[in-house]
Amino acid sequence: MDTATRICVGQFVGSHGVRGRVKVKSYTAVPESLFAYGALTDESGARTFALTMTGMGKDHFLAELQGVRDRDAADALKGTRLFINRDQLPATDDADEFYHADLIGLVATTADGEPFGEIKAIYDFGGGDMLEIAHAGSGKAVTIPFSRAAVPVVDVKAGLVTVEPPAGLFDKVKPTPEELAEMEGGPAADEAVATDEDAPEAEGPETEGPKGDEA
C-alpha cells in the first residue's frame, strides 16, 4: 500500500479480558464504518488486521482479532494505528464536503493569486472545522475557518484552495521582538535599555514602517 494514499481510521487502545480481545478507537465520521473496510493495516502496511466487533465501551469498540488469543498479545498492539487505502473511502454525498486527508497539503492562494501558504491540519474545536495553514510570508501556523466566506474555492484535483483571510489575521503572525532582534542582529526590545540621550543623531531621512496590512 502506497504510504501517500494511506488514511488512518483507528487505533488499538488496549486489551479487554484474558482471551485476546482488543479495545479499538475509531476515527471515522461514522464510528462503525471502521469494521466495514475489511482488513486494516499498520502504518508500514506490513501487518494486516481482520477485526470482528464484539461490543462497545465508553469511547471505543471491543473486537476480536485473528491470531490474537491472549491478553499479552492484545496488550502488545496498544498504540498501533490502523490504516486503509484512500480509494476505499466512499465518495462524499455533497460537493462541498471533503475528507480531511484530501485537504491536507493543498496550496492556498488569495483571490488575487498571491501565495498564502499550505494546509497542514484540520481541527474542530466545537465551532466548525478550522484549517491550519503554514503561512507563506512568515512560515508560522495560522488558522482560518473552513467556511465558504473564508475559503470560497476548493479544487482538490488542482491541489489549490482560495482563501479570504479574516481581518486582523496577520496580527497573529507578526514576528516576536526576539525574532525581530535576531533578523536585525540586535537585542530584543525588552533587552534594549538605551535612552534618548544615548541614541546617535539620525543620518538620512526617516522612513515609515510597513502598514498593518503589509505586515
N, C-alpha and C positions, 0 to 999 in steps of 0.2 A: 504494500500500500504506500503510495506516494505521501511523504510527510507534509507536502504543501497542500494536500487535499484532505487531510485528516481532521476530523472535528471531535472535540471532547464532549461526550454526552453523559458522563457519570464518573463515579469514583467509589472504590471499596473503602468503607469507613470503619470496619471492624468485623468481629465474629459474633455468632449467636448460637449458644448451646455448645454441645461437645461433639456433634456429628458433622461438622464442617459447613454448616450454613453461614452465609455471609450477610453483612449489612452493606447495602449499596445505596448511594445517594444519586438521584437523577438530576441532570442539568437541562433536561429538555423542557420545552414550554408546556407540554402535556406529560407529566412525570412518567405515566405508564408506558409511554412510547419507547422508553429505554428497552423494553422487552420485545418490541416489535421489529427491531432491526436485524434479528438473527445474531450470529456470532459477532462479538466485540473483540477488539484487540487492545494490547497495552500501547504505550506511546511509541515504542520502537516498531510495532507491527509484528514482532517476532512471536508473541504469545497470543493465543486465541482463547476466548472465554464464552461458553454457552451457558446462559443463565435461565433459570426457571423460577419465577416469582412464587413464594410460598406464604407471604404475609406482609404486613406493614408495621413500621414503627412510627414514632412521633414525626420524624422528618426524613425517613429513609424507608427502603423496602428490605424485606428479608428474602433471600434467594438461595437456591441450591445451585451448585456449580459442579459441572462434570469434572471428575478427577480429584475433587477436594472432599475428603472423608473424615477429617478430624479438626479439632479446634486449632492446633498448631499450624496446620496448612492454611486455614482460613485467616488466622492472625497474620501470617506472613504476607498476605495480599493487601493488608491495610495501607492506604495511601496510593495504591495503584490507580491511575486514571484510565478510563475506558473510552475508546475511540471507534468511530465509524468513518467510512469514506464519505466525502461531501456529496457524491452523487446518490447516496442512499437517502438523503433528505427529500421529502416531498416538496413539490412546488408550492409557493405561498398562494393563498387564495386571493390576495389583494395586491394590486400593482404597487401600492405604497408600503407594503410590508417587505422586510428584508431580514435575512439571517445575519446575526452579528458577524459571523465568520466572513460573510461577503463584503461587509463594510470595512473591516479592519484592513489597513494597507492602502485604501483608496486615497488618491491625491486630492486635496481640497484647494480650490481657487476662489477668488472673489468674483462678483458679477462682471468686473472689468477684465477678468482673465489674469489677474495678478496672483502669483503663488501665495498660498496661505499656510499650507502645511500638509501633514499626513495623519490620517486617523489611526490611532494606536490602540484604543479600547473603547468599549461602550459600557456605561453604568446606568443603573436605575436606582435612585435613592428614594423612590416613592412618589416622585412628581413627574415621572416620564423619563424616557431614555435621554442620556447625555453623551455626547461624543467627546472623547479626549483626543485632542489634536496636538501633535508636536509642531509648534508654530515655526514657520519658515524664517521669520525675521529674528526671533530671539532664541529659538531652539527649546524654549520652555513649553511645558504642557499647559494648554488652555482647554476649558470645557465650554461647549455650547449646546443648547437644547436641540435634540433631533426632532425639529418641527418643520412644517412647510415654510414658515416665515424665516427661520434661521438657516434652513437647508432646502432651498427651493428646487434644486435639481440633484438627482442621484442617477448616475449612469454607471451601473456595475460593469457592464461589458467594456466600456471605455476606461474603467478604473478611475473615474472622476466624480467629485461632488462639487456643487457650487454653494458657497456659504455667504450669508449676510450677517457678519459678526454683530452681536448686540452692542449698543452704545456703552462705552466705558470698559469694554473687554480688554483693551490694550493697557489699561492702567494696571492690570494684574500681571502683565508680562514684562514690565519695565525692569531693567537691571537694578539690583540692590546697590546701596552705597559701596559695599565691599567689592561687588563685581565691577562697578564703575572705576573704583580705585585701581583694580588690577588691570583694567583695559588702558587706563591713563598713566599707570606706573607711579601713582601717588598713594598717600594714606587714605583710608576710608574716611567718610565725612565725620563720623563720630570720633575719629582719632586726630583730626586736624584742629590744632589749638592756636594757630597764628591769629593775631589781632590785626585790626586795620592798620595799626602803626607798623606792623611787621611787613605788610604787603608792599611790593615794589610798585612804582607807578606803571600804569598800563602803557604798553608800546603798541601803537597801531590802533585802528578803530575797534570799538566794541562790536561784538556780533551777538545776535539774539539766538537763544537756544531753539531747538525744534519745537514746533507747535505740538499740542497734545495729540492731534490726530495724525502726526507724522512720527510719533514715537514708535 
